[in-house]
């Protein structure tokens, strides 16, 4: 079949969250997203979706939407959507950065290719290694008592791990972790995430303070560009039994290589959005595995398309740690797909397809439409 991209539709949506979520960057009660629908010869379709977070993503949602509409979408018109290598090369020739924006095109083309093949996306990527996917609960910056209560509620529903946001006050962080551990017992996995909010010395102190509570990992303790600082934190934290995970420091393949060379992380976190699509993310998981570094997958505020993309990808690798962090459907009041994914029990069976196995809901796209304001 000689497929060509005939149309690229781009939508901006603003989805309300079930509550206000706080981390070291900001508090937010809405997630703004970009949705792409690619249509190829004969009506074949594929979906892409990104949900950038201010302070975390390099580009804003407004800039990403403008880039997709003005440059990336026009660049791939007429191309074969199943040839991801050529699609990636074309996108790279347009602009060197904007990985989030590029991910929408890569994601939609991969989805389209799997749909045309009539198989789930995880099959198209080579096959699933997991029959059940486990998810990680997410605890925002709050009082120790509230954090413990919320985590215990997640545990009772079936979750086996959680990530506790930390930042601003390491004593308060320690107390929050302590309360969660006491509430949930020794078998429950606890992660903490500083969102690059501390310097190396403060991070080392925090690692030492929370070490007695048995952490699964300490995520991004220092600013993204402080690889030397993160290596120093890792050495000290490992000495007290706390593994270090890089997240914001991991963008393109070169950044991963820098982390490996510096011995700066035990684990790295990857996301289809952050890494620029399936192609790049799969390559980076393989590189991490070759270096003896395991991976966590997941963007915490993804809508249905982005969430399913990360679930499908994670299922294909044993190097991905159980406890996926693609839990956006738990945080959003609604979704832009016809059937919102139910993650409320902390696990789901391996999803089927074809492709991503989801369908865009045009009524919801219109209901939550987000218009980018043009400069005066």
FENSULDA-V58716 format. One record per residue. PHI is phi in radians with two decimals (999 if undefined). OMEGA is omega in degrees with one decimal (NA if undefined). Layout:
# FENSULDA-V58716
phi omega
PHI OMEGA
PHI OMEGA
This chain:
# FENSULDA-V58716
phi omega
999 -178.9
-1.68 -176.4
-1.49 174.6
-2.38 176.9
-1.29 -178.8
-1.68 -173.9
-2.66 174.2
-2.21 177.9
-1.75 -177.1
-2.21 -178.2
-2.20 170.7
-1.87 178.5
-2.30 175.4
-2.13 -174.2
-1.81 177.1
-1.13 176.9
-1.70 -177.6
-1.24 178.9
-2.82 175.6
-1.46 179.5
-1.92 -176.6
-2.12 169.3
-2.43 -176.1
-1.20 -178.7
-1.58 -168.4
-2.94 168.3
-1.99 178.9
-2.54 -179.3
-2.16 177.5
-2.56 174.6
-2.03 178.7
-1.78 -170.4
-2.32 171.5
-1.98 179.4
-2.11 177.4
-2.15 172.4
-2.17 178.4
-1.76 175.6
-2.03 -179.0
-2.04 180.0
-0.81 176.9
1.41 176.5
1.62 176.8
-1.08 -176.9
-2.24 173.7
-2.66 -175.0
-2.05 171.9
-2.35 -174.4
-2.77 172.4
-2.26 -177.4
-2.42 -175.4
-1.10 178.0
-1.94 177.1
-0.97 -179.0
1.56 179.7
-1.91 177.8
-1.29 -178.0
-1.16 -179.2
-1.89 178.2
-1.33 176.4
-1.07 179.4
-1.10 -179.8
-1.19 178.9
-1.14 178.0
-1.05 179.7
-1.12 179.5
-1.14 -179.9
-1.08 -174.8
-1.20 -171.1
-1.51 -172.3
-2.26 -174.1
-1.27 179.9
-1.06 178.2
-1.04 -176.1
-1.16 -175.9
-1.73 178.7
-1.03 178.9
1.49 -179.8
-1.47 175.4
-1.34 -176.1
-1.21 -179.5
-1.53 177.9
-1.65 -173.0
-1.19 178.0
-1.12 179.2
-1.25 176.1
-1.05 -179.1
-1.08 179.8
-1.12 178.8
-1.12 179.3
-1.08 179.8
-1.14 179.5
-1.26 -179.6
-1.36 -177.1
-2.73 -175.9
-1.33 -178.2
-1.92 -179.1
0.95 179.5
-1.08 177.9
-0.99 -177.2
-1.09 178.8
-1.09 -178.1
-1.05 -179.5
-1.10 -179.0
-1.27 178.8
-1.04 -178.1
-1.09 -178.3
-1.16 178.9
-1.19 178.4
-1.14 177.3
-1.03 -179.1
-1.06 -178.7
-1.08 179.6
-1.19 177.9
-1.11 178.9
-1.09 177.8
-1.29 178.6
1.34 -177.2
-2.27 172.3
-1.05 -177.3
-1.07 179.0
-1.13 174.9
-1.22 178.9
-1.09 178.1
-1.40 177.2
2.20 177.5
2.04 -178.4
-1.47 175.9
-1.83 -177.3
-2.30 178.3
-1.67 178.2
-2.34 179.1
-1.89 177.6
-1.78 -175.9
-2.14 -174.2
-1.90 176.6
-1.24 -170.9
-2.30 -176.2
-2.01 -177.1
-1.37 178.6
-1.18 -177.3
-2.77 -178.6
-1.14 176.9
-0.97 -178.3
-1.11 -180.0
-1.19 179.1
-1.10 -179.9
-1.12 -179.8
-1.10 -178.4
-1.13 -179.8
-1.13 178.7
-1.08 176.5
-1.08 178.3
-1.12 -179.6
-1.07 -179.7
-1.14 179.4
-1.37 178.6
2.26 180.0
-1.24 -178.7
-1.92 -179.2
-2.73 174.9
-2.58 172.2
-1.99 179.9
-1.80 175.8
-1.27 177.5
-2.26 179.0
2.66 174.2
1.66 -174.6
-2.72 -174.8
-1.21 176.1
-1.20 176.2
-1.10 176.6
-1.05 -179.9
-1.03 -178.6
-1.13 179.0
-1.15 179.4
-1.12 -179.5
-1.04 -178.7
-1.12 179.3
-1.16 179.2
-1.07 -179.4
-1.15 -179.0
-1.35 -169.6
-1.82 175.3
1.49 -170.4
-1.33 -175.6
-1.50 -177.8
-1.36 -178.9
-1.44 179.5
-2.07 173.0
-2.01 171.2
-2.18 -176.2
-2.39 179.3
-1.59 -178.3
0.83 175.9
1.13 -170.7
-1.51 -177.7
-2.08 171.4
-1.49 -173.6
-1.11 -177.9
-1.10 179.3
-1.15 179.3
-1.12 178.1
-1.11 177.9
-1.06 -179.7
-1.13 178.5
-1.01 179.6
-1.17 -178.3
-1.25 -176.1
-1.70 -178.5
-0.94 -179.9
-1.08 -175.5
-1.73 169.8
1.09 -179.6
-1.39 170.9
-1.30 178.0
-2.94 175.6
-2.10 -173.0
-1.59 173.0
0.62 -177.6
-1.23 -171.3
-2.15 177.4
-0.94 -172.0
-0.99 -175.9
-1.58 -178.7
-1.65 -178.4
-1.20 177.7
-1.10 177.9
-1.12 179.5
-1.18 176.5
-1.10 178.5
-1.19 176.5
-1.11 -178.8
-1.03 -178.6
-1.04 -178.9
-1.25 -178.2
-1.18 177.7
-1.06 -179.7
-1.11 178.1
-1.93 173.3
1.49 -179.6
-1.97 176.2
-1.26 -179.6
-1.92 176.8
-2.03 174.2
-1.61 176.3
-2.28 -179.5
-1.01 179.4
-1.28 -176.6
-1.78 178.1
-2.14 178.0
-1.64 -177.4
-1.11 -179.6
-1.08 179.7
-1.14 177.0
-1.13 178.4
-1.06 178.3
-1.07 179.2
-1.15 179.1
-1.09 -178.8
-1.10 -177.2
-1.51 -174.2
0.90 -171.0
-1.65 -176.4
-2.65 172.9
-1.56 -175.3
-2.46 172.3
-2.21 178.7
-1.84 -180.0
-2.17 -179.3
-2.52 179.4
-1.03 179.0
-1.20 -173.3
-1.12 -176.3
-1.55 174.4
1.65 176.3
2.25 -178.7
-1.08 -174.2
-1.01 -179.8
-1.12 -175.7
-1.14 177.8
-1.08 179.5
-1.10 -178.0
-1.25 175.2
-1.08 179.0
-1.13 178.3
-1.12 178.5
-1.05 -179.6
-1.08 179.3
-1.11 179.8
-1.56 -179.8
1.37 -179.1
-1.93 178.7
-1.50 -174.1
-2.21 166.2
-1.94 -179.9
-2.04 169.7
2.51 172.6
-1.89 -168.2
-1.24 -177.2
-2.16 -177.9
-1.24 171.3
-1.39 -169.7
-1.03 -178.7
-1.23 179.9
-1.07 179.5
-1.08 -179.3
-1.16 177.2
-1.04 -178.2
-1.28 175.7
-1.11 -179.2
-1.07 179.1
-1.14 -177.1
-1.04 -177.9
-1.14 -174.2
-1.56 -174.6
-2.40 173.6
-1.30 178.4
-1.37 177.9
-1.52 -178.2
-1.25 173.7
-1.07 -175.3
1.78 -179.0
-1.12 -177.9
-1.81 175.4
-1.50 -172.9
-2.05 180.0
-0.92 -179.5
-1.05 175.3
-1.32 -173.1
-1.84 -176.7
-1.67 179.6
-1.29 -176.6
-2.66 178.2
-2.66 -178.8
-1.85 173.2
-1.91 -172.6
-1.20 179.0
-2.33 -179.2
-1.17 -178.1
-1.22 -179.7
-1.74 179.1
-1.89 -168.3
-1.15 180.0
-1.72 176.3
1.49 177.7
-2.78 174.1
-2.50 172.2
-1.18 176.8
-0.93 -178.4
-1.22 175.1
-1.73 -177.5
-2.09 4.6
-1.26 -177.5
1.03 178.9
-1.32 176.9
1.30 178.8
-2.20 178.7
-2.28 177.3
-1.17 177.2
-1.81 -176.0
-1.09 178.2
-1.14 179.1
-1.25 175.8
-1.04 178.8
-1.29 -177.9
-1.08 -175.4
-1.86 -176.1
-0.99 179.6
-2.06 -179.4
-1.65 175.2
-1.41 180.0
-1.32 178.6
-1.42 179.5
-1.13 -178.7
-1.23 NA
